[in-house]
Amino acid sequence: MATKELRELRHKYKVAYTSYMQSVQALSEASQHGRWPSAAVLQQEEQLLNELTFVRQALLDALYAHSVKPSGN
């Protein structure tokens, strides 16, 4: 059963992933229309990727900690 911390991290990961994928879509659309993405779009993509990476690592760390925790706790 998921702990409150794991549920919260899963939610944060889903939000970060969705936001990042929207940024990817913006980059893709610019490319499909032959436009160069603006500096703001590129900066946002970098920021969102960093957030996604951070939250993903936190979730993986928590999942690992939960998986090695003795079953009596």
PDB file of N, H, CA, C and O in Angstrom:
ATOM      1  N   MET A   1       0.844  -1.188   0.000  1.00  0.00           N
ATOM      2  CA  MET A   1       0.000   0.000   0.000  1.00  0.00           C
ATOM      3  C   MET A   1       0.890   1.253   0.000  1.00  0.00           C
ATOM      4  O   MET A   1       1.890   1.322   0.715  1.00  0.00           O
ATOM      5  N   ALA A   2       0.513   2.206  -0.791  1.00  0.00           N
ATOM      6  H   ALA A   2      -0.299   2.150  -1.372  1.00  0.00           H
ATOM      7  CA  ALA A   2       1.307   3.427  -0.931  1.00  0.00           C
ATOM      8  C   ALA A   2       1.188   4.302   0.311  1.00  0.00           C
ATOM      9  O   ALA A   2       0.115   4.445   0.897  1.00  0.00           O
ATOM     10  N   THR A   3       2.300   4.869   0.686  1.00  0.00           N
ATOM     11  H   THR A   3       3.172   4.752   0.210  1.00  0.00           H
ATOM     12  CA  THR A   3       2.292   5.811   1.796  1.00  0.00           C
ATOM     13  C   THR A   3       1.836   7.175   1.281  1.00  0.00           C
ATOM     14  O   THR A   3       1.756   7.409   0.075  1.00  0.00           O
ATOM     15  N   LYS A   4       1.543   8.058   2.217  1.00  0.00           N
ATOM     16  H   LYS A   4       1.608   7.868   3.197  1.00  0.00           H
ATOM     17  CA  LYS A   4       1.145   9.417   1.838  1.00  0.00           C
ATOM     18  C   LYS A   4       2.264  10.082   1.033  1.00  0.00           C
ATOM     19  O   LYS A   4       2.003  10.758   0.037  1.00  0.00           O
ATOM     20  N   GLU A   5       3.518   9.886   1.472  1.00  0.00           N
ATOM     21  H   GLU A   5       3.731   9.337   2.281  1.00  0.00           H
ATOM     22  CA  GLU A   5       4.656  10.473   0.771  1.00  0.00           C
ATOM     23  C   GLU A   5       4.726   9.971  -0.672  1.00  0.00           C
ATOM     24  O   GLU A   5       4.939  10.761  -1.591  1.00  0.00           O
ATOM     25  N   LEU A   6       4.549   8.659  -0.878  1.00  0.00           N
ATOM     26  H   LEU A   6       4.377   8.017  -0.132  1.00  0.00           H
ATOM     27  CA  LEU A   6       4.592   8.110  -2.232  1.00  0.00           C
ATOM     28  C   LEU A   6       3.456   8.642  -3.090  1.00  0.00           C
ATOM     29  O   LEU A   6       3.658   8.955  -4.263  1.00  0.00           O
ATOM     30  N   ARG A   7       2.276   8.745  -2.520  1.00  0.00           N
ATOM     31  H   ARG A   7       2.112   8.491  -1.567  1.00  0.00           H
ATOM     32  CA  ARG A   7       1.140   9.295  -3.283  1.00  0.00           C
ATOM     33  C   ARG A   7       1.412  10.728  -3.705  1.00  0.00           C
ATOM     34  O   ARG A   7       1.137  11.115  -4.841  1.00  0.00           O
ATOM     35  N   GLU A   8       1.956  11.518  -2.778  1.00  0.00           N
ATOM     36  H   GLU A   8       2.179  11.204  -1.855  1.00  0.00           H
ATOM     37  CA  GLU A   8       2.262  12.915  -3.093  1.00  0.00           C
ATOM     38  C   GLU A   8       3.349  13.015  -4.164  1.00  0.00           C
ATOM     39  O   GLU A   8       3.252  13.835  -5.076  1.00  0.00           O
ATOM     40  N   LEU A   9       4.375  12.183  -4.051  1.00  0.00           N
ATOM     41  H   LEU A   9       4.453  11.516  -3.310  1.00  0.00           H
ATOM     42  CA  LEU A   9       5.433  12.200  -5.054  1.00  0.00           C
ATOM     43  C   LEU A   9       4.931  11.739  -6.414  1.00  0.00           C
ATOM     44  O   LEU A   9       5.329  12.290  -7.440  1.00  0.00           O
ATOM     45  N   ARG A  10       4.064  10.739  -6.433  1.00  0.00           N
ATOM     46  H   ARG A  10       3.740  10.292  -5.599  1.00  0.00           H
ATOM     47  CA  ARG A  10       3.488  10.294  -7.707  1.00  0.00           C
ATOM     48  C   ARG A  10       2.678  11.405  -8.348  1.00  0.00           C
ATOM     49  O   ARG A  10       2.726  11.600  -9.562  1.00  0.00           O
ATOM     50  N   HIS A  11       1.930  12.136  -7.520  1.00  0.00           N
ATOM     51  H   HIS A  11       1.891  11.977  -6.534  1.00  0.00           H
ATOM     52  CA  HIS A  11       1.139  13.257  -8.039  1.00  0.00           C
ATOM     53  C   HIS A  11       2.056  14.349  -8.587  1.00  0.00           C
ATOM     54  O   HIS A  11       1.819  14.871  -9.676  1.00  0.00           O
ATOM     55  N   LYS A  12       3.103  14.696  -7.836  1.00  0.00           N
ATOM     56  H   LYS A  12       3.296  14.272  -6.951  1.00  0.00           H
ATOM     57  CA  LYS A  12       4.047  15.717  -8.295  1.00  0.00           C
ATOM     58  C   LYS A  12       4.721  15.284  -9.590  1.00  0.00           C
ATOM     59  O   LYS A  12       4.948  16.100 -10.484  1.00  0.00           O
ATOM     60  N   TYR A  13       5.038  14.001  -9.685  1.00  0.00           N
ATOM     61  H   TYR A  13       4.854  13.339  -8.959  1.00  0.00           H
ATOM     62  CA  TYR A  13       5.675  13.488 -10.897  1.00  0.00           C
ATOM     63  C   TYR A  13       4.725  13.611 -12.091  1.00  0.00           C
ATOM     64  O   TYR A  13       5.130  14.027 -13.176  1.00  0.00           O
ATOM     65  N   LYS A  14       3.477  13.251 -11.882  1.00  0.00           N
ATOM     66  H   LYS A  14       3.148  12.913 -11.000  1.00  0.00           H
ATOM     67  CA  LYS A  14       2.497  13.335 -12.966  1.00  0.00           C
ATOM     68  C   LYS A  14       2.331  14.786 -13.437  1.00  0.00           C
ATOM     69  O   LYS A  14       2.263  15.047 -14.638  1.00  0.00           O
ATOM     70  N   VAL A  15       2.269  15.711 -12.502  1.00  0.00           N
ATOM     71  H   VAL A  15       2.324  15.499 -11.526  1.00  0.00           H
ATOM     72  CA  VAL A  15       2.141  17.136 -12.844  1.00  0.00           C
ATOM     73  C   VAL A  15       3.383  17.608 -13.603  1.00  0.00           C
ATOM     74  O   VAL A  15       3.269  18.292 -14.620  1.00  0.00           O
ATOM     75  N   ALA A  16       4.569  17.242 -13.106  1.00  0.00           N
ATOM     76  H   ALA A  16       4.662  16.687 -12.280  1.00  0.00           H
ATOM     77  CA  ALA A  16       5.815  17.655 -13.761  1.00  0.00           C
ATOM     78  C   ALA A  16       5.929  17.040 -15.152  1.00  0.00           C
ATOM     79  O   ALA A  16       6.363  17.704 -16.094  1.00  0.00           O
ATOM     80  N   TYR A  17       5.543  15.778 -15.279  1.00  0.00           N
ATOM     81  H   TYR A  17       5.191  15.239 -14.513  1.00  0.00           H
ATOM     82  CA  TYR A  17       5.614  15.100 -16.573  1.00  0.00           C
ATOM     83  C   TYR A  17       4.656  15.749 -17.573  1.00  0.00           C
ATOM     84  O   TYR A  17       5.021  15.992 -18.723  1.00  0.00           O
ATOM     85  N   THR A  18       3.442  16.023 -17.133  1.00  0.00           N
ATOM     86  H   THR A  18       3.146  15.826 -16.199  1.00  0.00           H
ATOM     87  CA  THR A  18       2.448  16.646 -18.011  1.00  0.00           C
ATOM     88  C   THR A  18       2.926  18.028 -18.468  1.00  0.00           C
ATOM     89  O   THR A  18       2.804  18.372 -19.643  1.00  0.00           O
ATOM     90  N   SER A  19       3.461  18.806 -17.550  1.00  0.00           N
ATOM     91  H   SER A  19       3.560  18.527 -16.595  1.00  0.00           H
ATOM     92  CA  SER A  19       3.969  20.137 -17.897  1.00  0.00           C
ATOM     93  C   SER A  19       5.121  20.035 -18.891  1.00  0.00           C
ATOM     94  O   SER A  19       5.188  20.795 -19.857  1.00  0.00           O
ATOM     95  N   TYR A  20       6.019  19.098 -18.648  1.00  0.00           N
ATOM     96  H   TYR A  20       5.964  18.481 -17.863  1.00  0.00           H
ATOM     97  CA  TYR A  20       7.151  18.925 -19.551  1.00  0.00           C
ATOM     98  C   TYR A  20       6.677  18.511 -20.944  1.00  0.00           C
ATOM     99  O   TYR A  20       7.182  19.022 -21.944  1.00  0.00           O
ATOM    100  N   MET A  21       5.727  17.605 -21.018  1.00  0.00           N
ATOM    101  H   MET A  21       5.316  17.190 -20.206  1.00  0.00           H
ATOM    102  CA  MET A  21       5.233  17.149 -22.316  1.00  0.00           C
ATOM    103  C   MET A  21       4.534  18.273 -23.069  1.00  0.00           C
ATOM    104  O   MET A  21       4.572  18.300 -24.299  1.00  0.00           O
ATOM    105  N   GLN A  22       3.904  19.193 -22.367  1.00  0.00           N
ATOM    106  H   GLN A  22       3.873  19.171 -21.368  1.00  0.00           H
ATOM    107  CA  GLN A  22       3.312  20.358 -23.025  1.00  0.00           C
ATOM    108  C   GLN A  22       4.415  21.229 -23.632  1.00  0.00           C
ATOM    109  O   GLN A  22       4.250  21.791 -24.715  1.00  0.00           O
ATOM    110  N   SER A  23       5.534  21.331 -22.923  1.00  0.00           N
ATOM    111  H   SER A  23       5.668  20.874 -22.044  1.00  0.00           H
ATOM    112  CA  SER A  23       6.672  22.075 -23.446  1.00  0.00           C
ATOM    113  C   SER A  23       7.243  21.394 -24.680  1.00  0.00           C
ATOM    114  O   SER A  23       7.584  22.061 -25.657  1.00  0.00           O
ATOM    115  N   VAL A  24       7.346  20.079 -24.642  1.00  0.00           N
ATOM    116  H   VAL A  24       7.068  19.537 -23.849  1.00  0.00           H
ATOM    117  CA  VAL A  24       7.824  19.318 -25.795  1.00  0.00           C
ATOM    118  C   VAL A  24       6.902  19.548 -26.984  1.00  0.00           C
ATOM    119  O   VAL A  24       7.364  19.698 -28.116  1.00  0.00           O
ATOM    120  N   GLN A  25       5.615  19.575 -26.728  1.00  0.00           N
ATOM    121  H   GLN A  25       5.241  19.454 -25.809  1.00  0.00           H
ATOM    122  CA  GLN A  25       4.646  19.814 -27.790  1.00  0.00           C
ATOM    123  C   GLN A  25       4.838  21.195 -28.408  1.00  0.00           C
ATOM    124  O   GLN A  25       4.736  21.354 -29.625  1.00  0.00           O
ATOM    125  N   ALA A  26       5.116  22.195 -27.569  1.00  0.00           N
ATOM    126  H   ALA A  26       5.198  22.066 -26.580  1.00  0.00           H
ATOM    127  CA  ALA A  26       5.350  23.553 -28.082  1.00  0.00           C
ATOM    128  C   ALA A  26       6.589  23.581 -28.977  1.00  0.00           C
ATOM    129  O   ALA A  26       6.590  24.238 -30.018  1.00  0.00           O
ATOM    130  N   LEU A  27       7.630  22.877 -28.576  1.00  0.00           N
ATOM    131  H   LEU A  27       7.629  22.344 -27.730  1.00  0.00           H
ATOM    132  CA  LEU A  27       8.835  22.802 -29.411  1.00  0.00           C
ATOM    133  C   LEU A  27       8.543  22.086 -30.725  1.00  0.00           C
ATOM    134  O   LEU A  27       8.998  22.505 -31.790  1.00  0.00           O
ATOM    135  N   SER A  28       7.785  21.012 -30.636  1.00  0.00           N
ATOM    136  H   SER A  28       7.415  20.671 -29.771  1.00  0.00           H
ATOM    137  CA  SER A  28       7.441  20.237 -31.823  1.00  0.00           C
ATOM    138  C   SER A  28       6.601  21.058 -32.801  1.00  0.00           C
ATOM    139  O   SER A  28       6.827  21.017 -34.010  1.00  0.00           O
ATOM    140  N   GLU A  29       5.646  21.791 -32.278  1.00  0.00           N
ATOM    141  H   GLU A  29       5.462  21.824 -31.295  1.00  0.00           H
ATOM    142  CA  GLU A  29       4.795  22.612 -33.136  1.00  0.00           C
ATOM    143  C   GLU A  29       5.610  23.694 -33.841  1.00  0.00           C
ATOM    144  O   GLU A  29       5.403  23.960 -35.025  1.00  0.00           O
ATOM    145  N   ALA A  30       6.526  24.310 -33.118  1.00  0.00           N
ATOM    146  H   ALA A  30       6.694  24.094 -32.156  1.00  0.00           H
ATOM    147  CA  ALA A  30       7.371  25.335 -33.745  1.00  0.00           C
ATOM    148  C   ALA A  30       8.166  24.709 -34.885  1.00  0.00           C
ATOM    149  O   ALA A  30       8.263  25.286 -35.968  1.00  0.00           O
ATOM    150  N   SER A  31       8.721  23.552 -34.647  1.00  0.00           N
ATOM    151  H   SER A  31       8.642  23.083 -33.768  1.00  0.00           H
ATOM    152  CA  SER A  31       9.510  22.863 -35.667  1.00  0.00           C
ATOM    153  C   SER A  31       8.657  22.478 -36.875  1.00  0.00           C
ATOM    154  O   SER A  31       9.087  22.623 -38.019  1.00  0.00           O
ATOM    155  N   GLN A  32       7.459  21.992 -36.613  1.00  0.00           N
ATOM    156  H   GLN A  32       7.110  21.875 -35.684  1.00  0.00           H
ATOM    157  CA  GLN A  32       6.571  21.568 -37.700  1.00  0.00           C
ATOM    158  C   GLN A  32       6.164  22.748 -38.581  1.00  0.00           C
ATOM    159  O   GLN A  32       5.898  22.577 -39.770  1.00  0.00           O
ATOM    160  N   HIS A  33       6.118  23.937 -37.997  1.00  0.00           N
ATOM    161  H   HIS A  33       6.335  24.075 -37.031  1.00  0.00           H
ATOM    162  CA  HIS A  33       5.733  25.126 -38.750  1.00  0.00           C
ATOM    163  C   HIS A  33       6.944  25.900 -39.275  1.00  0.00           C
ATOM    164  O   HIS A  33       6.807  27.011 -39.786  1.00  0.00           O
ATOM    165  N   GLY A  34       8.122  25.302 -39.144  1.00  0.00           N
ATOM    166  H   GLY A  34       8.233  24.399 -38.729  1.00  0.00           H
ATOM    167  CA  GLY A  34       9.321  25.933 -39.666  1.00  0.00           C
ATOM    168  C   GLY A  34       9.778  27.153 -38.889  1.00  0.00           C
ATOM    169  O   GLY A  34      10.507  27.992 -39.417  1.00  0.00           O
ATOM    170  N   ARG A  35       9.356  27.255 -37.648  1.00  0.00           N
ATOM    171  H   ARG A  35       8.763  26.573 -37.219  1.00  0.00           H
ATOM    172  CA  ARG A  35       9.740  28.397 -36.810  1.00  0.00           C
ATOM    173  C   ARG A  35      10.802  27.970 -35.803  1.00  0.00           C
ATOM    174  O   ARG A  35      10.858  26.816 -35.379  1.00  0.00           O
ATOM    175  N   TRP A  36      11.629  28.920 -35.438  1.00  0.00           N
ATOM    176  H   TRP A  36      11.583  29.858 -35.782  1.00  0.00           H
ATOM    177  CA  TRP A  36      12.592  28.692 -34.384  1.00  0.00           C
ATOM    178  C   TRP A  36      11.884  28.989 -33.056  1.00  0.00           C
ATOM    179  O   TRP A  36      11.241  30.032 -32.939  1.00  0.00           O
ATOM    180  N   PRO A  37      11.981  28.106 -32.053  1.00  0.00           N
ATOM    181  CA  PRO A  37      11.306  28.390 -30.779  1.00  0.00           C
ATOM    182  C   PRO A  37      11.900  29.627 -30.118  1.00  0.00           C
ATOM    183  O   PRO A  37      13.097  29.896 -30.223  1.00  0.00           O
ATOM    184  N   SER A  38      11.052  30.360 -29.447  1.00  0.00           N
ATOM    185  H   SER A  38      10.080  30.141 -29.362  1.00  0.00           H
ATOM    186  CA  SER A  38      11.518  31.578 -28.770  1.00  0.00           C
ATOM    187  C   SER A  38      12.421  31.216 -27.594  1.00  0.00           C
ATOM    188  O   SER A  38      12.436  30.078 -27.125  1.00  0.00           O
ATOM    189  N   ALA A  39      13.166  32.203 -27.138  1.00  0.00           N
ATOM    190  H   ALA A  39      13.154  33.127 -27.519  1.00  0.00           H
ATOM    191  CA  ALA A  39      14.035  31.998 -25.977  1.00  0.00           C
ATOM    192  C   ALA A  39      13.205  31.600 -24.757  1.00  0.00           C
ATOM    193  O   ALA A  39      13.638  30.776 -23.951  1.00  0.00           O
ATOM    194  N   ALA A  40      12.023  32.181 -24.623  1.00  0.00           N
ATOM    195  H   ALA A  40      11.671  32.851 -25.278  1.00  0.00           H
ATOM    196  CA  ALA A  40      11.155  31.851 -23.485  1.00  0.00           C
ATOM    197  C   ALA A  40      10.733  30.386 -23.526  1.00  0.00           C
ATOM    198  O   ALA A  40      10.704  29.718 -22.492  1.00  0.00           O
ATOM    199  N   VAL A  41      10.409  29.890 -24.706  1.00  0.00           N
ATOM    200  H   VAL A  41      10.433  30.432 -25.546  1.00  0.00           H
ATOM    201  CA  VAL A  41      10.003  28.484 -24.848  1.00  0.00           C
ATOM    202  C   VAL A  41      11.170  27.566 -24.507  1.00  0.00           C
ATOM    203  O   VAL A  41      10.989  26.548 -23.838  1.00  0.00           O
ATOM    204  N   LEU A  42      12.358  27.922 -24.962  1.00  0.00           N
ATOM    205  H   LEU A  42      12.506  28.749 -25.505  1.00  0.00           H
ATOM    206  CA  LEU A  42      13.544  27.114 -24.668  1.00  0.00           C
ATOM    207  C   LEU A  42      13.893  27.146 -23.176  1.00  0.00           C
ATOM    208  O   LEU A  42      14.252  26.118 -22.601  1.00  0.00           O
ATOM    209  N   GLN A  43      13.789  28.306 -22.559  1.00  0.00           N
ATOM    210  H   GLN A  43      13.497  29.141 -23.026  1.00  0.00           H
ATOM    211  CA  GLN A  43      14.055  28.413 -21.127  1.00  0.00           C
ATOM    212  C   GLN A  43      13.035  27.615 -20.320  1.00  0.00           C
ATOM    213  O   GLN A  43      13.380  26.951 -19.342  1.00  0.00           O
ATOM    214  N   GLN A  44      11.774  27.690 -20.744  1.00  0.00           N
ATOM    215  H   GLN A  44      11.494  28.229 -21.538  1.00  0.00           H
ATOM    216  CA  GLN A  44      10.735  26.944 -20.046  1.00  0.00           C
ATOM    217  C   GLN A  44      10.977  25.439 -20.168  1.00  0.00           C
ATOM    218  O   GLN A  44      10.804  24.696 -19.202  1.00  0.00           O
ATOM    219  N   GLU A  45      11.374  25.001 -21.347  1.00  0.00           N
ATOM    220  H   GLU A  45      11.515  25.604 -22.132  1.00  0.00           H
ATOM    221  CA  GLU A  45      11.649  23.581 -21.536  1.00  0.00           C
ATOM    222  C   GLU A  45      12.772  23.126 -20.609  1.00  0.00           C
ATOM    223  O   GLU A  45      12.685  22.065 -19.990  1.00  0.00           O
ATOM    224  N   GLU A  46      13.815  23.928 -20.518  1.00  0.00           N
ATOM    225  H   GLU A  46      13.885  24.790 -21.020  1.00  0.00           H
ATOM    226  CA  GLU A  46      14.936  23.580 -19.640  1.00  0.00           C
ATOM    227  C   GLU A  46      14.491  23.512 -18.180  1.00  0.00           C
ATOM    228  O   GLU A  46      14.844  22.577 -17.463  1.00  0.00           O
ATOM    229  N   GLN A  47      13.723  24.494 -17.749  1.00  0.00           N
ATOM    230  H   GLN A  47      13.436  25.254 -18.332  1.00  0.00           H
ATOM    231  CA  GLN A  47      13.236  24.534 -16.367  1.00  0.00           C
ATOM    232  C   GLN A  47      12.344  23.327 -16.075  1.00  0.00           C
ATOM    233  O   GLN A  47      12.488  22.675 -15.041  1.00  0.00           O
ATOM    234  N   LEU A  48      11.427  23.040 -16.990  1.00  0.00           N
ATOM    235  H   LEU A  48      11.311  23.570 -17.830  1.00  0.00           H
ATOM    236  CA  LEU A  48      10.504  21.933 -16.766  1.00  0.00           C
ATOM    237  C   LEU A  48      11.222  20.582 -16.781  1.00  0.00           C
ATOM    238  O   LEU A  48      10.864  19.676 -16.028  1.00  0.00           O
ATOM    239  N   LEU A  49      12.227  20.453 -17.634  1.00  0.00           N
ATOM    240  H   LEU A  49      12.517  21.189 -18.245  1.00  0.00           H
ATOM    241  CA  LEU A  49      13.006  19.211 -17.640  1.00  0.00           C
ATOM    242  C   LEU A  49      13.752  19.048 -16.317  1.00  0.00           C
ATOM    243  O   LEU A  49      13.805  17.948 -15.768  1.00  0.00           O
ATOM    244  N   ASN A  50      14.324  20.126 -15.808  1.00  0.00           N
ATOM    245  H   ASN A  50      14.282  21.020 -16.254  1.00  0.00           H
ATOM    246  CA  ASN A  50      15.009  20.065 -14.517  1.00  0.00           C
ATOM    247  C   ASN A  50      14.051  19.672 -13.400  1.00  0.00           C
ATOM    248  O   ASN A  50      14.391  18.849 -12.550  1.00  0.00           O
ATOM    249  N   GLU A  51      12.864  20.253 -13.397  1.00  0.00           N
ATOM    250  H   GLU A  51      12.588  20.922 -14.088  1.00  0.00           H
ATOM    251  CA  GLU A  51      11.860  19.917 -12.381  1.00  0.00           C
ATOM    252  C   GLU A  51      11.451  18.449 -12.496  1.00  0.00           C
ATOM    253  O   GLU A  51      11.352  17.744 -11.491  1.00  0.00           O
ATOM    254  N   LEU A  52      11.217  17.998 -13.719  1.00  0.00           N
ATOM    255  H   LEU A  52      11.298  18.570 -14.535  1.00  0.00           H
ATOM    256  CA  LEU A  52      10.830  16.607 -13.938  1.00  0.00           C
ATOM    257  C   LEU A  52      11.923  15.663 -13.446  1.00  0.00           C
ATOM    258  O   LEU A  52      11.634  14.668 -12.781  1.00  0.00           O
ATOM    259  N   THR A  53      13.156  15.969 -13.766  1.00  0.00           N
ATOM    260  H   THR A  53      13.391  16.777 -14.306  1.00  0.00           H
ATOM    261  CA  THR A  53      14.279  15.132 -13.350  1.00  0.00           C
ATOM    262  C   THR A  53      14.390  15.084 -11.828  1.00  0.00           C
ATOM    263  O   THR A  53      14.614  14.018 -11.255  1.00  0.00           O
ATOM    264  N   PHE A  54      14.236  16.223 -11.179  1.00  0.00           N
ATOM    265  H   PHE A  54      14.054  17.089 -11.645  1.00  0.00           H
ATOM    266  CA  PHE A  54      14.311  16.288  -9.720  1.00  0.00           C
ATOM    267  C   PHE A  54      13.199  15.461  -9.068  1.00  0.00           C
ATOM    268  O   PHE A  54      13.458  14.659  -8.171  1.00  0.00           O
ATOM    269  N   VAL A  55      11.973  15.662  -9.523  1.00  0.00           N
ATOM    270  H   VAL A  55      11.763  16.313 -10.252  1.00  0.00           H
ATOM    271  CA  VAL A  55      10.839  14.947  -8.934  1.00  0.00           C
ATOM    272  C   VAL A  55      10.932  13.448  -9.233  1.00  0.00           C
ATOM    273  O   VAL A  55      10.604  12.622  -8.382  1.00  0.00           O
ATOM    274  N   ARG A  56      11.373  13.105 -10.422  1.00  0.00           N
ATOM    275  H   ARG A  56      11.640  13.776 -11.114  1.00  0.00           H
ATOM    276  CA  ARG A  56      11.533  11.695 -10.784  1.00  0.00           C
ATOM    277  C   ARG A  56      12.529  11.016  -9.866  1.00  0.00           C
ATOM    278  O   ARG A  56      12.287   9.908  -9.388  1.00  0.00           O
ATOM    279  N   GLN A  57      13.658  11.685  -9.617  1.00  0.00           N
ATOM    280  H   GLN A  57      13.854  12.585 -10.006  1.00  0.00           H
ATOM    281  CA  GLN A  57      14.659  11.085  -8.733  1.00  0.00           C
ATOM    282  C   GLN A  57      14.130  10.942  -7.310  1.00  0.00           C
ATOM    283  O   GLN A  57      14.384   9.931  -6.654  1.00  0.00           O
ATOM    284  N   ALA A  58      13.404  11.937  -6.831  1.00  0.00           N
ATOM    285  H   ALA A  58      13.198  12.758  -7.363  1.00  0.00           H
ATOM    286  CA  ALA A  58      12.812  11.858  -5.492  1.00  0.00           C
ATOM    287  C   ALA A  58      11.835  10.690  -5.409  1.00  0.00           C
ATOM    288  O   ALA A  58      11.822   9.960  -4.418  1.00  0.00           O
ATOM    289  N   LEU A  59      11.018  10.509  -6.445  1.00  0.00           N
ATOM    290  H   LEU A  59      11.028  11.102  -7.250  1.00  0.00           H
ATOM    291  CA  LEU A  59      10.069   9.399  -6.463  1.00  0.00           C
ATOM    292  C   LEU A  59      10.802   8.061  -6.491  1.00  0.00           C
ATOM    293  O   LEU A  59      10.453   7.146  -5.745  1.00  0.00           O
ATOM    294  N   LEU A  60      11.809   7.943  -7.342  1.00  0.00           N
ATOM    295  H   LEU A  60      12.093   8.685  -7.948  1.00  0.00           H
ATOM    296  CA  LEU A  60      12.568   6.690  -7.407  1.00  0.00           C
ATOM    297  C   LEU A  60      13.262   6.388  -6.077  1.00  0.00           C
ATOM    298  O   LEU A  60      13.288   5.239  -5.636  1.00  0.00           O
ATOM    299  N   ASP A  61      13.815   7.406  -5.448  1.00  0.00           N
ATOM    300  H   ASP A  61      13.794   8.339  -5.806  1.00  0.00           H
ATOM    301  CA  ASP A  61      14.455   7.207  -4.147  1.00  0.00           C
ATOM    302  C   ASP A  61      13.443   6.731  -3.103  1.00  0.00           C
ATOM    303  O   ASP A  61      13.734   5.827  -2.320  1.00  0.00           O
ATOM    304  N   ALA A  62      12.273   7.332  -3.094  1.00  0.00           N
ATOM    305  H   ALA A  62      12.037   8.067  -3.730  1.00  0.00           H
ATOM    306  CA  ALA A  62      11.240   6.937  -2.137  1.00  0.00           C
ATOM    307  C   ALA A  62      10.735   5.533  -2.418  1.00  0.00           C
ATOM    308  O   ALA A  62      10.502   4.760  -1.489  1.00  0.00           O
ATOM    309  N   LEU A  63      10.563   5.196  -3.684  1.00  0.00           N
ATOM    310  H   LEU A  63      10.752   5.824  -4.439  1.00  0.00           H
ATOM    311  CA  LEU A  63      10.130   3.839  -4.033  1.00  0.00           C
ATOM    312  C   LEU A  63      11.169   2.816  -3.605  1.00  0.00           C
ATOM    313  O   LEU A  63      10.826   1.755  -3.082  1.00  0.00           O
ATOM    314  N   TYR A  64      12.442   3.134  -3.827  1.00  0.00           N
ATOM    315  H   TYR A  64      12.721   3.996  -4.251  1.00  0.00           H
ATOM    316  CA  TYR A  64      13.505   2.227  -3.421  1.00  0.00           C
ATOM    317  C   TYR A  64      13.504   2.063  -1.900  1.00  0.00           C
ATOM    318  O   TYR A  64      13.568   0.943  -1.394  1.00  0.00           O
ATOM    319  N   ALA A  65      13.431   3.177  -1.179  1.00  0.00           N
ATOM    320  H   ALA A  65      13.379   4.087  -1.590  1.00  0.00           H
ATOM    321  CA  ALA A  65      13.427   3.124   0.288  1.00  0.00           C
ATOM    322  C   ALA A  65      12.249   2.301   0.785  1.00  0.00           C
ATOM    323  O   ALA A  65      12.384   1.527   1.733  1.00  0.00           O
ATOM    324  N   HIS A  66      11.104   2.464   0.150  1.00  0.00           N
ATOM    325  H   HIS A  66      10.995   3.092  -0.620  1.00  0.00           H
ATOM    326  CA  HIS A  66       9.910   1.715   0.556  1.00  0.00           C
ATOM    327  C   HIS A  66      10.084   0.222   0.246  1.00  0.00           C
ATOM    328  O   HIS A  66       9.607  -0.622   1.005  1.00  0.00           O
ATOM    329  N   SER A  67      10.756  -0.107  -0.851  1.00  0.00           N
ATOM    330  H   SER A  67      11.144   0.579  -1.467  1.00  0.00           H
ATOM    331  CA  SER A  67      10.891  -1.497  -1.245  1.00  0.00           C
ATOM    332  C   SER A  67      11.872  -2.266  -0.363  1.00  0.00           C
ATOM    333  O   SER A  67      11.742  -3.481  -0.209  1.00  0.00           O
ATOM    334  N   VAL A  68      12.849  -1.573   0.217  1.00  0.00           N
ATOM    335  H   VAL A  68      12.955  -0.586   0.092  1.00  0.00           H
ATOM    336  CA  VAL A  68      13.829  -2.266   1.067  1.00  0.00           C
ATOM    337  C   VAL A  68      13.490  -2.179   2.550  1.00  0.00           C
ATOM    338  O   VAL A  68      14.191  -2.742   3.390  1.00  0.00           O
ATOM    339  N   LYS A  69      12.427  -1.479   2.860  1.00  0.00           N
ATOM    340  H   LYS A  69      11.857  -1.021   2.177  1.00  0.00           H
ATOM    341  CA  LYS A  69      11.991  -1.342   4.243  1.00  0.00           C
ATOM    342  C   LYS A  69      11.504  -2.692   4.744  1.00  0.00           C
ATOM    343  O   LYS A  69      10.779  -3.381   4.025  1.00  0.00           O
ATOM    344  N   PRO A  70      11.878  -3.089   5.944  1.00  0.00           N
ATOM    345  CA  PRO A  70      11.374  -4.369   6.476  1.00  0.00           C
ATOM    346  C   PRO A  70       9.858  -4.385   6.499  1.00  0.00           C
ATOM    347  O   PRO A  70       9.224  -3.384   6.832  1.00  0.00           O
ATOM    348  N   SER A  71       9.277  -5.526   6.143  1.00  0.00           N
ATOM    349  H   SER A  71       9.792  -6.339   5.873  1.00  0.00           H
ATOM    350  CA  SER A  71       7.816  -5.623   6.003  1.00  0.00           C
ATOM    351  C   SER A  71       7.082  -5.435   7.320  1.00  0.00           C
ATOM    352  O   SER A  71       5.876  -5.186   7.307  1.00  0.00           O
ATOM    353  N   GLY A  72       7.749  -5.542   8.439  1.00  0.00           N
ATOM    354  H   GLY A  72       8.728  -5.744   8.450  1.00  0.00           H
ATOM    355  CA  GLY A  72       7.100  -5.345   9.734  1.00  0.00           C
ATOM    356  C   GLY A  72       6.829  -3.903  10.064  1.00  0.00           C
ATOM    357  O   GLY A  72       6.106  -3.619  11.019  1.00  0.00           O
ATOM    358  N   ASN A  73       7.398  -2.957   9.287  1.00  0.00           N
ATOM    359  H   ASN A  73       7.985  -3.188   8.511  1.00  0.00           H
ATOM    360  CA  ASN A  73       7.239  -1.514   9.559  1.00  0.00           C
ATOM    361  C   ASN A  73       6.286  -0.862   8.630  1.00  0.00           C
ATOM    362  O   ASN A  73       6.049   0.341   8.732  1.00  0.00           O
TER     363      ASN A  73
END
